[in-house]
Amino acid sequence: MSEEFDYYEVLEITKNATAEEIKRAYRKMAIKYHPDKNQGDESAEARFKQINEAYQVLSDEGKRAIYDRYGKAGLEGQGGMGGAGGFEDVFGDFADIFDSFFGGGGGGRRGQRREMVDIAIELRLDFLEAVFGTTKEVHYTWHKPCGTCDGTGGKRQSCDYCGGRGQVYQRQGFMTFSQTCPKCHGQGSILIESCKTCQGKGKESVEESVEITIPEGIDRGQRLRVGGRGSQSRSGARGDLYVVIDVADDPVFMRREDDIYIEAPVFFTLSALGGTIEVPTIRGSKEIEIPRGTRDKSQILLRGEGIGNVHTGRKGHQVVLIKVIYPDRYTAEQEELLVKLHESFGQDGHPHKGLLDDVVERIKRWFS
């Protein structure tokens, strides 16, 4: 692996950047440090390689999750620096950047990518459904070209602003830049008479259901791809369906990555004397030992009682947060017993009186 550097710093983004923000940052940095714009500059070429490496990982949700938790070491053996899937995305986006340099039109792979339409829907899961995995039937709407106008939206004529290319070009020195035509929005033609069936939209809606498998350990914000279940292009190819996961909160358990946190109330006498209590886990109840003299907010770790990682299956831990409970009121008898206990430890009720007197004297001397 290459020299150590932080992927987020390379792309100049924060760790909570969205997928769209990552892509925008990548394009901006790749254009800035592209070797064709920095000929003979070895530092720019090295930076360009770092930018591509960073984007390859951060644009892949699975690799990004591993990197966020374990760093580059966690990507070893995970295909973090290689593999056809990762490079396909990088080069697909790089084709757009290359077009911006050399005036490429909307044809080839780039045109195909624009025509194919993916769909994203949200699926809300119960807490334990996400923890243990399940199957869900999802209902959604996708679109296909209008059967009357074949997806054109109606009668069209070639755009006179871009000459039907869908792109307009601007030359700066030896460089030529392209951008989507502002008049036809990249279509190359303008609608002059709307189709009566689709009202000029060029598409019709289709209701569909599909059963998907939810893997164990999936978390909020992660997504599942269902290939070939998206909208249909005019060529007949369908895009993909992306299911974005949301997870309901649980009243008892709190999740942090693959670890589970719970708060366990412990009566003050038990925290002082020690003993055992029973606490819930996601797989049932478990008896734990409360050491003598346990303090409030202490933590007890239950190894392997957390959530199975969605990528590796390795289970996290459960952290029990101790909350020491004191009674709101005492009976006269209980209060008398507490006073006796207090005095039995040699406490007179004013343990800091001598210390406070000394502080007061030192303050007086300071101002005298």
Protein Blocks (a to p, Z undefined) as FASTA:
>chain_A
ZZdddfklmnopafkbcfklmmmmmmmmmmmmgmklmghiaklmmmmmmmmmmmmmmmpm
klmmmmmmnommlmgonlmmgcjklmmmmmmmmmmmmmmmnopafehjllmmmmpccddd
dddddfklmmnopadddddddddddfklnonopacdddfklnonopacddehjbccdddd
fklnonopacfbdcfklnonopacddddddddddehiaehiacddehiaccdfkopacdd
dddddddddfkbccehjaccddddddfklmmnopadddddfkbccdddddehiaehiacd
dehiaccdfklopacdddddddddddfbdcfklmmmmmmmmmmnopahiamlmmmmmmmm
mmmmmmZZ
